[in-house]
Amino acid sequence: MVSKTYYFALNLNYDECMAYYEGHYTQVQVLSDCGKTIRFDASKLRPFVSSIGIKGRFRIHLTAENKFISLEKII
């Protein structure tokens, strides 16, 4: 299976995270390091929410058709 990997940074405070976590937003849009805009389900961020929000660098894997495979925090 051919997949694509992108890297991006995310810095959301706790209140911003809660809006995603509670379902007020269904999609997240980020800009990858290579300049590509990527949109994915906000629910994918839930495992990364902490008391300060979400802060760090992430790696997202997509299929060749741009379907979500996985998201992981790398730093």
C-alpha positions in Angstrom: 0.0 0.0 0.0 1.3 3.4 -1.0 0.9 6.1 1.7 1.9 9.7 2.2 3.5 11.1 5.3 3.3 14.8 6.4 4.7 16.6 9.4 3.2 19.7 11.1 3.2 21.6 14.4 0.1 22.2 16.4 -0.3 24.7 19.3 -3.8 24.9 20.8 -4.6 26.2 24.2 -7.0 24.2 26.5 -10.1 26.2 25.6 -9.4 25.7 21.8 -8.9 22.0 22.4 -12.2 21.7 24.4 -14.1 23.2 21.5 -12.8 20.4 19.3 -13.1 17.8 22.0 -16.7 18.6 22.7 -17.6 18.4 19.0 -18.1 22.1 18.2 -15.8 21.6 15.3 -15.6 18.4 13.3 -12.6 19.1 11.1 -9.1 20.4 11.8 -7.0 22.0 9.1 -3.2 22.3 9.4 -0.4 23.4 7.2 2.3 20.8 6.8 6.0 21.6 6.8 6.1 21.2 3.0 3.2 23.7 2.6 0.4 21.3 1.9 -3.0 22.0 3.6 -4.3 18.9 5.3 -7.8 18.5 6.8 -8.8 15.6 9.1 -11.4 14.7 11.7 -11.0 16.7 14.9 -11.7 13.5 16.9 -8.3 12.2 15.9 -6.8 14.8 18.3 -8.5 13.6 21.4 -5.7 11.3 22.6 -3.3 14.3 22.6 -5.3 16.8 24.7 -3.7 17.6 28.0 -4.4 20.1 30.8 -2.5 22.8 28.7 -4.1 21.9 25.4 -2.2 20.4 22.5 1.4 21.4 21.7 3.9 19.6 19.7 5.0 18.2 16.3 2.9 15.5 14.6 3.2 13.0 11.8 0.1 12.1 9.8 -0.1 9.1 7.4 -2.6 9.2 4.6 -3.4 6.7 1.8 -2.6 7.6 -1.8 -6.2 8.8 -2.0 -5.7 11.1 1.0 -7.7 8.9 3.5 -6.6 9.0 7.1 -4.4 6.2 8.3 -2.8 7.4 11.5 -1.6 10.4 13.6 1.2 10.4 16.0 2.9 12.9 18.2 6.7 12.9 17.6 7.8 15.7 19.9 
